[in-house]
Amino acid sequence: MAPFLVARRVPASLLGALLALSCSTAAPPATKKPEGDVPSAGRFPHAMFSRVLEKAVAEDGLVDYAAVAEEKETLDAYLGEVARISPIGQPHLFPTVDDQLAYWINAHNATALKGVLELGRPRDLSKVGSRLDRMPFVFGGRKLSLADVAGLVRNQFSDPRPFLVMVRGRRGGPPLAREAFAAKDLEERLEAAARAFMKNTRYVQWTPGSDTVKVTPVILSERSEFEKVQPATVGGDLRLIEALNHFLPGRDWILATKVAPLPLDERLNDVSNR
C-alpha cells in the first residue's frame, strides 16, 4: 500500500520561490519573425535575380526562356520583393542614387522576363510587343508598366546609359546582363555597357567616308537623353553623333553628318533566334 500523503499548507513565501524557479527553468517562448520584414538599407536582395540570370542568359546576352521558366519560383520570389519594396515607397532603404537606379534596372528586366512568360514566349514581338510594354506589374505597392518604369528612369536620373541595359524582349534591343546590377559598381558597368553598345554593328553602323551613320531605334527613342551628354555647341544630327562619340575612343569616332534609323529586330531575344 502506498504511503499515505498528508497535505500540508505551503507558506506563501515558499510558494513564490517555487513559482519563480519554475519560470526560470521553462523553455523560452519561440520568437516570431515580424511580418513585413524588409532588407537593410542598401541591401535589396538582387542576388535572387542574379541566380535566374546566371542560369538563363547566354554569353551574348540572349535568353533561354525555358531556363527562365525552370527558375520561375526564384523569379517570382524576387518579384515579390519588388512588389513590396521600392525607392518610391521606402526611400530610406535606397540611400544613394546608385541604389535607386540599380533597383529600377533590375526590376524592369525581371518583370520583362516575367511578361514574356505570361505572353507564352512568342517568337516575334511585332504584334504583341505593345502588350508587353504596357503590362502592369507592382513595384513597391504601385502598379506600373515597363513603359512607366522607363519614363521614371528618364525623369529621375537624366542618364541615357540605363536604356542600353534595360531589356524588353526584343532581339534587336540591348543584351541582357548575366548578373544583376548593384550600387557598388553600377557606374563602371553602365559605362562599359555603353562603350560596348556603341561599338556593336547591330546597333551603330558607319563606314568611314560615309556622311551617314545608321543607329538603332533604342538610341533614337532616347535621343534627347543622349544629346544631354554633349554640350549644345552644335545642333541637329551632329549633336547626337558627337554624343555617341563620347562613348568611343578617338580612333573609332564617327565622322558623319547625318543619322538614319536601323530597323528593329522584333524577334524574341531567345537563344533559338540567334
C-alpha positions in Angstrom: 0.0 0.0 0.0 1.3 3.3 -0.9 2.2 5.6 2.0 -0.5 8.0 2.9 0.4 11.5 1.8 -0.7 14.3 4.2 -1.4 17.6 2.5 0.4 20.4 4.1 -0.1 24.1 3.6 2.8 25.7 1.8 3.9 29.1 3.1 3.3 31.9 0.7 7.0 32.9 0.6 8.0 29.4 -0.3 5.2 29.1 -3.0 6.5 32.3 -4.6 10.1 30.9 -4.7 8.9 27.7 -6.3 7.0 29.6 -9.0 10.0 31.7 -9.7 12.2 28.7 -10.1 9.6 27.0 -12.4 9.5 30.1 -14.6 13.3 30.3 -14.8 13.7 26.7 -16.0 10.9 26.8 -18.5 11.8 26.9 -22.3 11.7 30.4 -23.6 8.8 31.1 -26.0 9.6 30.9 -29.7 10.2 34.2 -31.3 8.1 35.0 -34.4 9.8 36.8 -37.4 8.0 40.1 -37.7 5.6 40.3 -40.7 6.6 42.7 -43.4 10.3 42.2 -42.7 12.4 44.4 -45.1 16.1 44.4 -46.1 18.6 46.7 -44.5 19.2 50.0 -46.3 21.2 49.4 -49.4 20.8 45.6 -49.3 17.9 44.8 -51.6 18.1 41.1 -52.4 19.2 41.4 -56.1 21.2 38.2 -55.6 17.9 36.2 -56.2 17.7 37.8 -59.7 21.3 37.1 -60.4 20.6 33.4 -59.8 18.0 33.5 -62.6 20.3 35.4 -64.9 23.2 33.1 -64.4 21.2 30.1 -65.4 19.1 31.6 -68.2 21.3 34.2 -70.0 23.9 33.2 -72.6 27.3 34.9 -73.1 25.9 37.0 -76.0 23.0 38.4 -73.9 20.3 36.2 -75.4 17.9 34.4 -73.1 17.0 30.8 -72.7 13.3 31.3 -71.7 12.9 27.6 -71.0 15.5 28.0 -68.3 13.7 31.1 -67.0 10.5 29.0 -66.7 12.5 26.4 -64.7 13.6 29.2 -62.4 10.1 30.6 -62.1 10.0 30.1 -58.3 13.2 32.2 -57.8 12.0 34.8 -60.3 8.6 35.1 -58.6 10.3 35.4 -55.1 12.4 38.3 -56.4 9.4 39.9 -58.0 7.6 39.5 -54.7 10.2 41.7 -53.1 10.0 44.1 -55.9 6.2 44.3 -55.4 6.6 45.0 -51.6 9.5 47.4 -51.7 10.7 50.2 -54.0 12.5 53.6 -53.8 9.1 55.2 -54.1 7.5 53.5 -51.1 10.6 53.0 -48.9 13.2 55.6 -50.0 15.2 55.1 -46.8 16.1 51.6 -48.0 17.8 53.1 -51.1 20.1 55.7 -49.6 22.1 56.5 -52.8 21.2 57.3 -56.4 23.0 54.2 -57.5 20.9 52.1 -55.1 17.8 53.5 -56.6 18.9 53.1 -60.2 20.1 49.6 -59.7 16.7 48.7 -58.3 14.8 50.1 -61.3 17.1 48.5 -63.9 16.8 45.1 -62.3 13.1 45.3 -61.5 12.4 46.4 -65.1 14.4 43.5 -66.6 12.9 40.9 -64.2 9.3 42.0 -64.9 10.1 41.9 -68.7 11.2 38.3 -68.3 8.0 37.5 -66.4 5.9 39.3 -69.0 7.4 37.2 -71.9 6.5 34.1 -70.0 2.9 35.4 -69.4 2.6 36.1 -73.2 3.5 32.5 -73.9 7.1 33.2 -75.1 6.1 34.4 -78.6 8.9 34.0 -81.2 8.1 37.5 -82.5 7.0 40.6 -80.6 6.0 42.7 -83.6 2.3 42.1 -82.9 2.4 41.7 -79.1 5.3 44.0 -78.1 3.0 46.8 -77.1 1.1 44.4 -74.7 4.5 43.6 -73.0 5.4 47.3 -72.8 2.0 48.2 -71.1 1.6 45.1 -69.0 1.1 46.2 -65.3 3.3 45.0 -62.5 3.6 46.0 -58.9 6.6 48.0 -57.7 6.6 48.8 -54.0 2.8 48.7 -53.9 2.3 50.8 -57.0 1.2 49.4 -60.4 3.5 50.5 -63.2 4.1 49.2 -66.7 7.5 48.7 -68.3 6.9 51.9 -70.2 6.1 53.7 -67.0 9.4 52.5 -65.4 11.3 53.7 -68.4 9.6 57.1 -68.0 10.5 57.2 -64.3 14.2 56.5 -65.1 14.2 59.1 -67.8 12.7 61.7 -65.5 14.6 61.0 -62.3 18.2 60.1 -63.4 18.9 62.0 -66.7 21.4 59.4 -67.9 21.0 57.6 -71.2 23.1 54.6 -70.3 20.4 52.7 -68.4 18.4 52.4 -71.6 21.3 50.4 -73.1 20.9 47.7 -70.4 17.1 47.8 -69.8 15.9 44.8 -71.8 12.4 44.3 -73.1 12.3 41.1 -75.0 13.4 42.3 -78.4 16.2 40.6 -80.3 17.2 44.0 -81.6 17.3 45.5 -78.2 20.2 45.6 -75.7 21.8 42.3 -74.5 20.7 41.1 -71.1 23.4 41.1 -68.4 24.2 37.8 -66.7 24.4 39.4 -63.3 22.0 41.8 -61.6 23.2 45.4 -61.2 24.4 46.6 -57.9 25.2 50.1 -56.5 28.8 49.1 -55.7 29.9 49.0 -59.3 27.0 50.5 -61.2 28.9 53.4 -62.8 31.6 51.1 -64.1 29.2 48.6 -65.5 27.0 51.2 -67.2 30.0 52.9 -68.8 31.3 49.5 -70.1 27.9 48.6 -71.4 27.6 51.9 -73.3 31.0 51.6 -74.8 30.3 48.0 -76.0 26.9 49.1 -77.3 28.3 51.8 -79.5 30.9 49.5 -81.0 28.4 46.8 -81.8 27.4 47.0 -85.5 24.0 45.6 -84.6 23.2 49.0 -83.0 25.5 51.5 -84.7 26.7 51.2 -88.3 29.1 53.6 -90.0 31.5 53.1 -92.9 34.5 55.6 -92.9 33.9 58.1 -95.7 30.2 57.9 -95.5 28.3 61.0 -94.4 25.5 58.9 -92.7 25.6 56.7 -89.6 22.8 54.2 -89.0 21.5 54.0 -85.4 19.2 51.6 -83.6 15.8 52.8 -82.5 16.9 52.1 -78.9 19.1 55.1 -79.2 16.8 57.2 -81.3 13.9 56.8 -78.9 16.1 58.3 -76.2 17.7 60.8 -78.4 17.2 63.8 -76.1 18.8 61.9 -73.2 21.9 61.1 -75.3 22.2 64.7 -76.6 22.4 65.9 -73.0 25.8 64.2 -72.8 27.1 66.6 -75.3 27.2 70.4 -74.7 25.0 72.3 -77.1 27.8 73.6 -79.3 26.2 72.0 -82.3 22.6 71.0 -83.2 20.7 68.5 -85.3 22.3 65.2 -86.2 25.8 66.4 -85.4 24.9 66.8 -81.7 23.7 63.2 -81.5 26.8 61.9 -83.4 29.1 63.8 -81.0 27.1 62.3 -78.1 27.7 58.8 -79.5 31.4 59.6 -79.9 31.5 60.4 -76.2 31.4 56.6 -75.6 34.0 55.8 -78.3 37.8 56.0 -78.4 39.2 58.7 -80.7 40.3 56.2 -83.3 36.7 54.9 -83.6 34.9 58.3 -83.8 32.0 58.6 -86.2 32.8 61.3 -88.8 29.4 61.6 -90.3 26.9 64.5 -90.5 23.6 62.6 -90.8 21.7 60.0 -88.8 19.4 57.3 -90.3 17.4 54.6 -88.4 18.2 50.9 -88.4 15.3 48.5 -88.5 14.5 47.0 -85.1 14.6 43.2 -85.0 11.3 42.4 -83.2 12.0 38.7 -82.8 12.1 37.4 -79.2 15.6 37.7 -77.7 15.6 33.9 -77.2 18.6 31.8 -77.9 16.6 30.0 -80.6 16.6 33.2 -82.5 20.4 33.5 -82.6 
